[in-house]
Amino acid sequence: MDNIENTLPPIIDLEKERIESQKKFFAKRQNLFPAKNSGPLKSRILPSHRVIFQNYKDQGFRNLGKAIRMTGVYSPEVAKRVDVITKSKSWQLLMQEYMPEEHLALRHSELLDKREIRKVERLDEDGNLVLDNDGNPIKDEIDNGPDTAAVTKGLELAYRPGGRSKRKMHHRHQR
């Protein structure tokens, strides 16, 4: 019996060492692979989304479904429901990269304030051209008001790539 008791403590010590090494291993592993609820994970932009965006850009931001079909990465069903792509974290990061909110706000401001101005040659009371000292006709600028086509197109381009559709914007305005 004395022999058994003498050999028992080293086995227990080995077991304790094994448990401690496992704790250290899992502690290191948790740092490498954090749990889902441990905070925000960094997302990355998928290469397929970059290709889709390039096709979309090449066609003048007209038809995202067509750009998705052209890549062949996703099924035709996904191309019919573009929100599957546009709501993804990867697509949102891509939109932030290419069209940061500050840049869009600046462009919106420029487009919303854009005026349609035309130049007209100045005429005197008799209908003759008024010339400057060099003999060139003097041109006056006439403000025709806001350039609605530019404003509309600019807003449309801003909302489409960002994953916002006209229907969603329409419903927002009705509320």
N, C-alpha and C positions, 0 to 999 in steps of 0.2 A: 504494500500500500504506500509505503513511503516513496517508492519509485514513481508511482502514478502522480502523486501530489507534486513531486519535484518537476515533472515534465509538464504539468498543467499550466503553470503561470506563463511560461514562454509562449504557449499557444494563444493564451488570452492576449498577451502583449502583441503578438503578430496580428491578431484579429483587430485590435485597437488601431494598429498602424495601418492596416488595410482600410478600415473605416475612415480614418483621417485622410489618407491619400485619395479616397473616393470623394470625400467632401471637398478637398482642394480641386480635384478634377472637375467636379460639377460646378464649383464656384467659378473656375476659369471658363467653363463652357457657357454658363449663364452670361458672362460678359461678352462672349463671342456671339451668342444667339439670344438676344434679349426676348423676353416674353412679349406678346402682342400688346398687352396693356401697360408696358413699362415706359411709354412715351412715344412721341412721333418718330417714325422711321423715315429715313431719307429715301425719297422715291427717285427714279431715274426715268429719262425719256426713252421710250422704246425706239429702236432703229426703224421698225415698221411705221411708226407714227411720223418719223422724220420724212420717210419716203412718201407717205400719204400727203403730208403737208406740202412737200415740194411739188407733187402733181397738182394739188389744189391751187397752189400759188401760180404754177405755169399756165393754168387755165383761167387765171384772173379771178380766183376765189368764187367761181360760179356754181359748181356742183360737187359737193363733198362726197356724195354717194358714188359719183363717177370716178373720182380720184381714188376712192377705196377699191372699187372694182379694177381699176387700172393696175394697182399694185399686185393684186392676186393673193395677198396675204390672208385676207378675211373672206368669209363666204359671202355670196350675193345677198343673203338675208341680213347680214351686218350692214352691208352697203345700203339696204333699204331703211335701216334704223340707225342713222348716223349718231344718235345720242349714245349708243353703246360706246363709241369711240370718244365723242366730245365730252362725256361725263367722267372719263377715266382720269386718274391722277397724272398719268403720263402726258395726255393731251393738254391738260390744264397747265402743266409745267412748260410744255412746248409753246403754248400761247403766251405765257408770261415771258418766256425767253425772246420770242419774236415780236410781241406786242405788249410791252410792259404797260401797266395801268397809267403811269405818269405820261408816257408817250401818247397813249390813246386820248387822255384828257386834253393834252396840248393840241392834238389834231382835231378833236371835237370842237374845241374852242375856236380854232382857226376856221374850220368848215362852217360852224354855226354863225360866225361873224363875216363870212365871205360875202362880198357884194358883187353884183354884176355891173361892171362899169364899161361904158363904150365911149370911144373918142369920136368927136364930131368937129368938123372944120367950122371955124367961126365965120359967120356972114354978117355983113353990115346991113343997114336998113334997106338998101337997094337990092340985096341978094348977092352981092359980090363978095369974094373971099377976102378976108382980112389977113394981110401978110405982116410978118415981123420985119426987122431991120435987114435980115439976110435975104428976104424975098420968099421965105417959106411960109406956107399957110399955118395960122395959129389953130391949134386943136384944143377944144374944151372937153373935159371929162364929164359925162352925165351918169349919175347913179341911177340904175334901173331897179334897185332894191336887192334883196337877198337872192343869191344864186341857189335856188331851191334844188336844182338837179344835183349840184355838187354836194349840198348838205345831205340830201337823201341817200346818195351813193356812199358817201363817207360813213354815215351811220349804219347803213346796211353792211358794209364791209367790216365795220368794227364789231357788230354783233354776231355775224355768221361764224367766223373762225373761232370765236370764244365759246362756242357751244350754246349760244342763246338763239332761239328761233324767233321768227316773226310772230308765230302763234303764241308763244309764251309772253312776249312783250305785249301783244294785243290783250291777252287776258289780264296782265298786270295793270294796264291802263283802264280796263273796264271796272275794276274793283273800286 
